[in-house]
Amino acid sequence: MNKGSVVKLIAVATGAAQGIGLAIAKALLQDGLTVVGVDVNARALQATAKQLADEETNFIPKIADLAEPEQVQDLFVAIAVELGGVDVLVNNAGTAIVTDFIDISPDELQRQMAINFESGFYCCQQAIPLMLERPGIKKIVNISSNGAYNFDVFDPAHYRASKAALDNLTKHLARQYATKGIAINSIAPAMTRTDLFDVVEPGMLGQAIAGMPRGAPMEPHEIAAWVVFLVSPAGDCASGNVIILNQDRDVR
């Protein structure tokens, strides 16, 4: 999947206005794909689109609340009409609501699951039928979290659950569509420098960073590089994996 491909590849990247999503969008654009960047933050997405337009890339901004299934359906209908289909889906949209377990309200639990898990679920439902009509090996990459597996570090319970659910969906869909030309994987990074740093208490954040083997968080471009690898022909034979990126933090 490179600039010399005969078929122009269409990628959908969610949460594309900033952080890891923006890094993923830029990396895919540099690899020659047309990228539909989706985000609920209209102002941030418009700023990103302007920046990328100045760089003369094939970036198409789409505003949508992916926790709303009707908006997801409308999004992919528009993509099908305007671009003809989807070859790559990167489910990156997500957030971390930092609340102690006993204080998590039913509304907060639903919101966390809706943003981190249901959005990816709905996007896969809409993207897969479009992928089945496209040639070659199509790709879905779900951005999970090391927090789904590493219990030595602080992560809220509902955040962990949402990411573990996303990984379970990855494995289910990978098995179901293995013979249909769709390769599906999760990437589970450890602490990565994004705007979510702002929601963590500074002392807790410093302690978590100090616990990283390099003494520094991961960077969005490092996650994006793995997405590009999986989207490339090198990733055609990989499906059903949860790839944990954490600087060897879990090695015992």
WOJORA-V574138 format. One record per residue. RES is the residue in three letters. PHI is phi in degrees with one decimal (none if undefined). D_LAST is the distance of its C-alpha to the last C-alpha in whole Angstrom. Layout:
RES_PHI_D_LAST + RES_PHI_D_LAST
This chain:
MET_none_37 + ASN_-137.5_38 + LYS_-65.2_42 + GLY_-91.0_43 + SER_-62.2_43 + VAL_-70.2_46 + VAL_-90.8_45 + LYS_-72.4_44 + LEU_-83.5_41 + ILE_-109.5_41 + ALA_-114.9_38 + VAL_-113.5_37 + ALA_-120.3_35 + THR_-96.0_34 + GLY_63.4_34 + ALA_-88.0_35 + ALA_-76.8_37 + GLN_-160.6_34 + GLY_60.5_30 + ILE_-62.4_28 + GLY_-61.8_31 + LEU_-65.8_33 + ALA_-61.5_31 + ILE_-65.5_31 + ALA_-59.2_35 + LYS_-61.7_35 + ALA_-65.4_33 + LEU_-68.2_35 + LEU_-62.2_38 + GLN_-64.1_37 + ASP_-86.2_37 + GLY_97.5_40 + LEU_-87.5_39 + THR_-82.8_42 + VAL_-118.4_40 + VAL_-90.5_41 + GLY_-95.0_39 + VAL_-112.4_39 + ASP_-159.0_38 + VAL_-85.6_40 + ASN_-87.3_40 + ALA_-62.6_44 + ARG_-64.1_44 + ALA_-65.2_41 + LEU_-67.7_41 + GLN_-64.8_45 + ALA_-64.7_44 + THR_-64.0_41 + ALA_-62.2_44 + LYS_-64.1_46 + GLN_-60.2_44 + LEU_-73.6_43 + ALA_-65.3_46 + ASP_-62.8_47 + GLU_-91.1_45 + GLU_56.9_47 + THR_-105.8_44 + ASN_-92.0_44 + PHE_-108.2_43 + ILE_-118.8_44 + PRO_-79.3_43 + LYS_-137.4_44 + ILE_-92.0_43 + ALA_-161.0_42 + ASP_-93.2_41 + LEU_-75.6_38 + ALA_-80.9_38 + GLU_-106.0_41 + PRO_-59.8_42 + GLU_-65.5_45 + GLN_-69.0_44 + VAL_-65.0_42 + GLN_-60.8_45 + ASP_-61.6_47 + LEU_-59.1_44 + PHE_-76.5_44 + VAL_-62.5_48 + ALA_-63.7_48 + ILE_-63.5_46 + ALA_-62.3_47 + VAL_-69.4_51 + GLU_-80.4_50 + LEU_-121.2_48 + GLY_92.3_48 + GLY_153.1_45 + VAL_-138.2_41 + ASP_-106.0_39 + VAL_-137.5_35 + LEU_-127.8_34 + VAL_-116.3_31 + ASN_-87.8_31 + ASN_-108.5_29 + ALA_-54.2_31 + GLY_-177.9_29 + THR_-154.3_29 + ALA_-124.8_27 + ILE_-95.1_29 + VAL_-92.2_28 + THR_-143.0_29 + ASP_-64.6_28 + PHE_-51.4_28 + ILE_-69.8_31 + ASP_-100.0_33 + ILE_-74.5_32 + SER_-82.9_36 + PRO_-56.8_37 + ASP_-64.9_38 + GLU_-68.7_35 + LEU_-59.4_33 + GLN_-64.0_35 + ARG_-65.1_35 + GLN_-63.0_31 + MET_-66.5_31 + ALA_-65.7_34 + ILE_-72.5_33 + ASN_-87.2_29 + PHE_-112.6_30 + GLU_-63.5_34 + SER_-60.7_34 + GLY_-66.3_32 + PHE_-59.3_34 + TYR_-64.3_37 + CYS_-64.1_37 + CYS_-62.8_35 + GLN_-57.5_38 + GLN_-83.8_41 + ALA_-77.8_39 + ILE_-59.9_39 + PRO_-59.1_42 + LEU_-71.4_43 + MET_-65.9_40 + LEU_-63.5_42 + GLU_-92.0_45 + ARG_-101.4_44 + PRO_-78.0_43 + GLY_77.5_40 + ILE_-89.3_36 + LYS_-90.4_36 + LYS_-131.7_33 + ILE_-123.6_31 + VAL_-123.6_28 + ASN_-100.1_27 + ILE_-91.9_25 + SER_-97.5_22 + SER_-159.6_19 + ASN_-60.2_16 + GLY_-64.0_17 + ALA_-72.6_18 + TYR_-128.7_14 + ASN_-96.7_12 + PHE_-101.5_14 + ASP_-83.2_12 + VAL_-112.9_15 + PHE_-79.1_19 + ASP_-148.7_21 + PRO_-62.1_24 + ALA_-60.1_24 + HIS_-73.6_26 + TYR_-67.4_25 + ARG_-55.9_22 + ALA_-62.6_24 + SER_-64.7_26 + LYS_-74.9_23 + ALA_-63.7_22 + ALA_-63.6_26 + LEU_-63.1_26 + ASP_-67.6_23 + ASN_-64.7_25 + LEU_-62.6_28 + THR_-54.4_27 + LYS_-66.8_26 + HIS_-61.7_29 + LEU_-69.2_31 + ALA_-60.0_29 + ARG_-68.4_30 + GLN_-66.1_34 + TYR_-111.0_35 + ALA_-59.7_33 + THR_-90.7_37 + LYS_-106.5_38 + GLY_80.3_37 + ILE_-123.3_34 + ALA_-100.1_31 + ILE_-130.6_29 + ASN_-139.3_25 + SER_-112.1_23 + ILE_-115.5_21 + ALA_-118.1_18 + PRO_-77.4_18 + ALA_-81.6_16 + MET_-51.4_19 + THR_-125.7_22 + ARG_-70.0_25 + THR_-142.5_28 + ASP_-66.1_30 + LEU_-68.0_28 + PHE_-56.5_27 + ASP_-69.9_30 + VAL_-94.4_30 + VAL_-101.5_27 + GLU_-58.1_28 + PRO_-54.3_28 + GLY_-64.8_26 + MET_-65.4_23 + LEU_-63.5_23 + GLY_-62.1_23 + GLN_-64.8_20 + ALA_-66.4_18 + ILE_-65.0_19 + ALA_-62.8_18 + GLY_-80.4_14 + MET_-76.6_14 + PRO_-55.1_13 + ARG_-85.9_16 + GLY_69.6_18 + ALA_-152.3_20 + PRO_-71.5_20 + MET_-74.4_20 + GLU_-112.9_24 + PRO_-53.4_26 + HIS_-65.6_27 + GLU_-69.0_23 + ILE_-68.1_23 + ALA_-59.4_27 + ALA_-63.0_26 + TRP_-70.2_24 + VAL_-61.0_27 + VAL_-59.1_29 + PHE_-60.1_27 + LEU_-66.7_27 + VAL_-73.9_31 + SER_-71.9_32 + PRO_-56.3_33 + ALA_-62.6_30 + GLY_-92.1_28 + ASP_-60.7_31 + CYS_-92.6_29 + ALA_-108.1_26 + SER_-157.1_26 + GLY_82.7_25 + ASN_-99.5_21 + VAL_-110.3_19 + ILE_-93.2_18 + ILE_-94.6_15 + LEU_-111.6_15 + ASN_-152.6_13 + GLN_59.7_13 + ASP_68.1_9 + ARG_-62.4_8 + ASP_-91.8_6 + VAL_-67.8_4 + ARG_-113.3_0
